[in-house]
């Protein structure tokens, strides 16, 4: 919000600006980069890997969502409803890999990767569940995901002596 921007600028940078000045600055910056918008959107569509996520963004009492589409070089933000329509419009022409959580709006995309942080959080919830069956399922799933994550981090430090499928069979 503009009020939070004003608070940040005051507390961290000692700049005292009115909400009106911040509002006008944002609109002027938006107008200045408008000619580059098509080029930026195309850069996102041309990327090999695109991360997507959304978070609630209540505005004037309306339940809106802040959508984020992030490539290596460009990040697009949209404020819209939470339906599948925005994802379909943004990804129209995108042929790379999409990294996302499990939200239904992303599930139709054929080259989708699931975010490990989301998977681990879900597995941890199952492993700590009050339901015995959920715990019995969640604990080995969580252990497997944690083992895989540790193997990936270790492989980044130095190549493993055995190939990972053999080592973790």
Secondary structure, DSSP 8 states (H G I E B T S, - for coil): -HHHHHHHHHHHH-----HHHHHHHHHHHHHHHGGGHHHHHHHHHT-SEEEEEEEEEEETTEEEEEEEEE-SS-EEEEEE-SSHHHHHHHTTT--SEEEE-S-GGGTT-SSEEE-HHHHHHHHHHHHT-SSHHHHHHHHHHHHHHHHHHHHHHHHHHS--SS-HHHHT-
